[in-house]
Amino acid sequence: MKHPVRVKLEAGEKYLFCTCGNSDDGVLCDGSHKGSTFVPREFIATRTAESYLCRCKKSYNGVYCDGNHAKRESLKLDFLDS
Ligand code: FES
């Protein structure tokens, strides 16, 4: 299961959310997508806080975790991630 990653975000700062899933932490782009068709998703933090960013890439709450990874586990759908 791909749990969310807690990241300290600063209000007004621009971040690049990893959409390929290959970055080291799985949530912030580190350039690992190069050579693929994926591009990072830019977002600006609206508040300074520790936030849980989505790593399963199935959240309906943008870059933020909405708990969908846990729903997938309860339905035993993790084989779809491999
Ligand atoms: S490393 Fe995944 S989008 Fe850049």
Backbone and ligand atoms as CSV (ligand in chain L), in Angstrom:
chain,resi,resn,atom,element,x,y,z
A,1,MET,N,N,0.852,-1.179,0.000
A,1,MET,CA,C,0.000,0.000,0.000
A,1,MET,C,C,0.895,1.239,0.000
A,2,LYS,N,N,0.486,2.246,-0.723
A,2,LYS,CA,C,1.257,3.479,-0.795
A,2,LYS,C,C,0.645,4.514,0.131
A,3,HIS,N,N,1.192,4.568,1.350
A,3,HIS,CA,C,0.708,5.518,2.347
A,3,HIS,C,C,1.068,6.938,1.928
A,4,PRO,N,N,0.339,7.930,2.421
A,4,PRO,CA,C,0.695,9.319,2.129
A,4,PRO,C,C,2.008,9.678,2.834
A,5,VAL,N,N,2.603,10.759,2.405
A,5,VAL,CA,C,3.853,11.223,2.989
A,5,VAL,C,C,3.596,12.581,3.632
A,6,ARG,N,N,4.036,12.723,4.886
A,6,ARG,CA,C,3.879,13.998,5.594
A,6,ARG,C,C,4.996,14.942,5.160
A,7,VAL,N,N,4.598,16.128,4.704
A,7,VAL,CA,C,5.546,17.117,4.192
A,7,VAL,C,C,5.224,18.463,4.821
A,8,LYS,N,N,6.261,19.178,5.247
A,8,LYS,CA,C,6.058,20.525,5.779
A,8,LYS,C,C,5.965,21.479,4.590
A,9,LEU,N,N,4.810,22.139,4.460
A,9,LEU,CA,C,4.583,23.083,3.372
A,9,LEU,C,C,4.514,24.492,3.928
A,10,GLU,N,N,4.985,25.431,3.137
A,10,GLU,CA,C,4.981,26.844,3.530
A,10,GLU,C,C,3.955,27.598,2.688
A,11,ALA,N,N,3.090,28.338,3.332
A,11,ALA,CA,C,2.047,29.104,2.638
A,11,ALA,C,C,2.659,29.996,1.560
A,12,GLY,N,N,2.079,29.940,0.366
A,12,GLY,CA,C,2.523,30.792,-0.734
A,12,GLY,C,C,3.671,30.212,-1.539
A,13,GLU,N,N,4.281,29.143,-1.043
A,13,GLU,CA,C,5.397,28.519,-1.771
A,13,GLU,C,C,4.871,27.602,-2.871
A,14,LYS,N,N,5.618,27.561,-3.960
A,14,LYS,CA,C,5.256,26.720,-5.104
A,14,LYS,C,C,5.975,25.378,-4.976
A,15,TYR,N,N,5.256,24.275,-5.221
A,15,TYR,CA,C,5.819,22.928,-5.151
A,15,TYR,C,C,5.472,22.173,-6.429
A,16,LEU,N,N,6.258,21.174,-6.737
A,16,LEU,CA,C,5.991,20.309,-7.882
A,16,LEU,C,C,5.640,18.925,-7.360
A,17,PHE,N,N,4.369,18.545,-7.553
A,17,PHE,CA,C,3.870,17.248,-7.102
A,17,PHE,C,C,4.239,16.186,-8.130
A,18,CYS,N,N,4.814,15.105,-7.674
A,18,CYS,CA,C,5.209,13.995,-8.559
A,18,CYS,C,C,3.972,13.256,-9.054
A,19,THR,N,N,3.825,13.128,-10.347
A,19,THR,CA,C,2.701,12.381,-10.922
A,19,THR,C,C,3.146,11.015,-11.453
A,20,CYS,N,N,4.456,10.790,-11.545
A,20,CYS,CA,C,4.937,9.528,-12.115
A,20,CYS,C,C,5.120,8.443,-11.059
A,21,GLY,N,N,5.288,8.837,-9.806
A,21,GLY,CA,C,5.474,7.866,-8.729
A,21,GLY,C,C,6.901,7.359,-8.603
A,22,ASN,N,N,7.827,7.918,-9.373
A,22,ASN,CA,C,9.206,7.434,-9.341
A,22,ASN,C,C,10.158,8.302,-8.532
A,23,SER,N,N,9.670,9.411,-7.988
A,23,SER,CA,C,10.567,10.248,-7.189
A,23,SER,C,C,10.933,9.513,-5.902
A,24,ASP,N,N,12.013,9.916,-5.278
A,24,ASP,CA,C,12.489,9.215,-4.076
A,24,ASP,C,C,11.433,9.150,-2.986
A,25,ASP,N,N,10.730,10.264,-2.739
A,25,ASP,CA,C,9.718,10.233,-1.670
A,25,ASP,C,C,8.327,9.922,-2.209
A,26,GLY,N,N,8.165,9.901,-3.531
A,26,GLY,CA,C,6.884,9.550,-4.141
A,26,GLY,C,C,5.867,10.659,-4.192
A,27,VAL,N,N,6.198,11.832,-3.633
A,27,VAL,CA,C,5.217,12.919,-3.641
A,27,VAL,C,C,5.728,14.224,-4.243
A,28,LEU,N,N,7.015,14.518,-4.116
A,28,LEU,CA,C,7.553,15.747,-4.694
A,28,LEU,C,C,8.527,15.383,-5.817
A,29,CYS,N,N,8.379,16.072,-6.926
A,29,CYS,CA,C,9.181,15.783,-8.115
A,29,CYS,C,C,10.666,16.004,-7.842
A,30,ASP,N,N,11.464,15.015,-8.257
A,30,ASP,CA,C,12.923,15.152,-8.165
A,30,ASP,C,C,13.571,14.976,-9.538
A,31,GLY,N,N,12.741,15.030,-10.597
A,31,GLY,CA,C,13.261,14.915,-11.957
A,31,GLY,C,C,13.292,13.492,-12.487
A,32,SER,N,N,12.891,12.532,-11.676
A,32,SER,CA,C,12.935,11.125,-12.111
A,32,SER,C,C,12.002,10.829,-13.276
A,33,HIS,N,N,11.059,11.716,-13.558
A,33,HIS,CA,C,10.105,11.493,-14.656
A,33,HIS,C,C,10.744,11.722,-16.023
A,34,LYS,N,N,11.923,12.321,-16.057
A,34,LYS,CA,C,12.551,12.665,-17.346
A,34,LYS,C,C,12.669,11.433,-18.231
A,35,GLY,N,N,12.272,11.591,-19.499
A,35,GLY,CA,C,12.279,10.489,-20.450
A,35,GLY,C,C,10.938,9.777,-20.520
A,36,SER,N,N,10.001,10.161,-19.635
A,36,SER,CA,C,8.659,9.566,-19.663
A,36,SER,C,C,7.673,10.618,-20.178
A,37,THR,N,N,6.398,10.247,-20.239
A,37,THR,CA,C,5.376,11.198,-20.668
A,37,THR,C,C,4.790,11.974,-19.487
A,38,PHE,N,N,5.231,11.662,-18.269
A,38,PHE,CA,C,4.707,12.340,-17.081
A,38,PHE,C,C,5.328,13.720,-16.922
A,39,VAL,N,N,4.543,14.621,-16.388
A,39,VAL,CA,C,5.045,15.941,-16.019
A,39,VAL,C,C,4.552,16.223,-14.596
A,40,PRO,N,N,5.357,16.925,-13.795
A,40,PRO,CA,C,4.927,17.210,-12.430
A,40,PRO,C,C,3.768,18.213,-12.421
A,41,ARG,N,N,3.008,18.178,-11.353
A,41,ARG,CA,C,1.868,19.083,-11.197
A,41,ARG,C,C,2.247,20.181,-10.207
A,42,GLU,N,N,2.228,21.404,-10.689
A,42,GLU,CA,C,2.583,22.532,-9.831
A,42,GLU,C,C,1.419,22.892,-8.916
A,43,PHE,N,N,1.728,23.153,-7.643
A,43,PHE,CA,C,0.698,23.644,-6.730
A,43,PHE,C,C,1.330,24.618,-5.754
A,44,ILE,N,N,0.494,25.498,-5.217
A,44,ILE,CA,C,0.939,26.487,-4.236
A,44,ILE,C,C,0.257,26.174,-2.916
A,45,ALA,N,N,1.040,26.035,-1.869
A,45,ALA,CA,C,0.484,25.737,-0.546
A,45,ALA,C,C,-0.327,26.933,-0.062
A,46,THR,N,N,-1.519,26.646,0.462
A,46,THR,CA,C,-2.395,27.729,0.934
A,46,THR,C,C,-2.166,28.053,2.402
A,47,ARG,N,N,-1.464,27.154,3.123
A,47,ARG,CA,C,-1.157,27.451,4.524
A,47,ARG,C,C,0.139,26.769,4.917
A,48,THR,N,N,0.763,27.286,5.943
A,48,THR,CA,C,1.979,26.668,6.465
A,48,THR,C,C,1.564,25.590,7.447
A,49,ALA,N,N,1.896,24.363,7.104
A,49,ALA,CA,C,1.484,23.236,7.943
A,49,ALA,C,C,2.141,21.962,7.451
A,50,GLU,N,N,2.110,20.952,8.312
A,50,GLU,CA,C,2.497,19.617,7.874
A,50,GLU,C,C,1.278,19.016,7.198
A,51,SER,N,N,1.438,18.587,5.962
A,51,SER,CA,C,0.322,18.051,5.183
A,51,SER,C,C,0.667,16.656,4.706
A,52,TYR,N,N,-0.358,15.850,4.537
A,52,TYR,CA,C,-0.175,14.498,4.004
A,52,TYR,C,C,-0.452,14.540,2.509
A,53,LEU,N,N,0.608,14.325,1.719
A,53,LEU,CA,C,0.464,14.336,0.266
A,53,LEU,C,C,0.245,12.920,-0.243
A,54,CYS,N,N,-0.576,12.823,-1.265
A,54,CYS,CA,C,-0.977,11.529,-1.835
A,54,CYS,C,C,0.188,10.850,-2.560
A,55,ARG,N,N,0.403,9.590,-2.243
A,55,ARG,CA,C,1.424,8.813,-2.941
A,55,ARG,C,C,0.804,7.712,-3.796
A,56,CYS,N,N,-0.471,7.379,-3.530
A,56,CYS,CA,C,-1.102,6.306,-4.318
A,56,CYS,C,C,-1.631,6.843,-5.651
A,57,LYS,N,N,-1.708,8.192,-5.755
A,57,LYS,CA,C,-2.175,8.874,-6.988
A,57,LYS,C,C,-3.642,8.579,-7.306
A,58,LYS,N,N,-4.431,8.246,-6.273
A,58,LYS,CA,C,-5.861,7.964,-6.468
A,58,LYS,C,C,-6.737,8.917,-5.664
A,59,SER,N,N,-6.129,9.960,-5.095
A,59,SER,CA,C,-6.899,10.884,-4.271
A,59,SER,C,C,-7.830,11.745,-5.120
A,60,TYR,N,N,-9.013,11.994,-4.584
A,60,TYR,CA,C,-9.948,12.931,-5.221
A,60,TYR,C,C,-9.793,14.324,-4.626
A,61,ASN,N,N,-8.746,14.501,-3.818
A,61,ASN,CA,C,-8.489,15.779,-3.165
A,61,ASN,C,C,-7.181,16.376,-3.680
A,62,GLY,N,N,-6.961,16.280,-4.972
A,62,GLY,CA,C,-5.762,16.857,-5.576
A,62,GLY,C,C,-4.502,16.190,-5.058
A,63,VAL,N,N,-3.546,16.999,-4.653
A,63,VAL,CA,C,-2.269,16.464,-4.186
A,63,VAL,C,C,-2.360,15.941,-2.755
A,64,TYR,N,N,-3.443,16.250,-2.075
A,64,TYR,CA,C,-3.584,15.888,-0.660
A,64,TYR,C,C,-4.289,14.535,-0.501
A,65,CYS,N,N,-3.833,13.776,0.475
A,65,CYS,CA,C,-4.428,12.462,0.756
A,65,CYS,C,C,-5.889,12.613,1.184
A,66,ASP,N,N,-6.745,11.761,0.620
A,66,ASP,CA,C,-8.148,11.722,1.049
A,66,ASP,C,C,-8.507,10.366,1.636
A,67,GLY,N,N,-7.496,9.528,1.903
A,67,GLY,CA,C,-7.733,8.219,2.500
A,67,GLY,C,C,-8.050,7.137,1.488
A,68,ASN,N,N,-8.020,7.464,0.219
A,68,ASN,CA,C,-8.376,6.492,-0.809
A,68,ASN,C,C,-7.442,5.288,-0.821
A,69,HIS,N,N,-6.170,5.462,-0.409
A,69,HIS,CA,C,-5.239,4.323,-0.377
A,69,HIS,C,C,-5.751,3.237,0.570
A,70,ALA,N,N,-6.362,3.644,1.684
A,70,ALA,CA,C,-6.875,2.678,2.659
A,70,ALA,C,C,-8.112,1.973,2.109
A,71,LYS,N,N,-8.940,2.704,1.378
A,71,LYS,CA,C,-10.131,2.080,0.783
A,71,LYS,C,C,-9.707,1.015,-0.209
A,72,ARG,N,N,-8.636,1.314,-0.968
A,72,ARG,CA,C,-8.147,0.353,-1.954
A,72,ARG,C,C,-7.657,-0.913,-1.257
A,73,GLU,N,N,-6.993,-0.753,-0.086
A,73,GLU,CA,C,-6.509,-1.935,0.617
A,73,GLU,C,C,-7.680,-2.773,1.124
A,74,SER,N,N,-8.698,-2.098,1.646
A,74,SER,CA,C,-9.831,-2.858,2.179
A,74,SER,C,C,-10.554,-3.622,1.069
A,75,LEU,N,N,-10.432,-3.129,-0.147
A,75,LEU,CA,C,-11.053,-3.824,-1.276
A,75,LEU,C,C,-10.070,-4.787,-1.947
A,76,LYS,N,N,-8.816,-4.844,-1.385
A,76,LYS,CA,C,-7.773,-5.723,-1.916
A,76,LYS,C,C,-7.475,-5.417,-3.384
A,77,LEU,N,N,-7.342,-4.115,-3.683
A,77,LEU,CA,C,-7.060,-3.698,-5.050
A,77,LEU,C,C,-5.613,-3.275,-5.253
A,78,ASP,N,N,-4.733,-3.531,-4.247
A,78,ASP,CA,C,-3.351,-3.102,-4.379
A,78,ASP,C,C,-2.631,-3.755,-5.553
A,79,PHE,N,N,-3.121,-4.891,-6.044
A,79,PHE,CA,C,-2.455,-5.500,-7.194
A,79,PHE,C,C,-2.495,-4.577,-8.400
A,80,LEU,N,N,-3.417,-3.604,-8.395
A,80,LEU,CA,C,-3.498,-2.663,-9.506
A,80,LEU,C,C,-2.319,-1.703,-9.524
A,81,ASP,N,N,-1.621,-1.545,-8.377
A,81,ASP,CA,C,-0.489,-0.635,-8.293
A,81,ASP,C,C,0.798,-1.250,-8.827
A,82,SER,N,N,0.844,-2.532,-8.997
A,82,SER,CA,C,2.114,-3.145,-9.394
A,82,SER,C,C,2.269,-3.171,-10.893
L,1,FES,S1,S,9.720,12.696,-10.484
L,1,FES,FE1,FE,7.654,12.089,-10.744
L,1,FES,S2,S,6.804,13.745,-11.877
L,1,FES,FE2,FE,8.846,14.329,-11.604
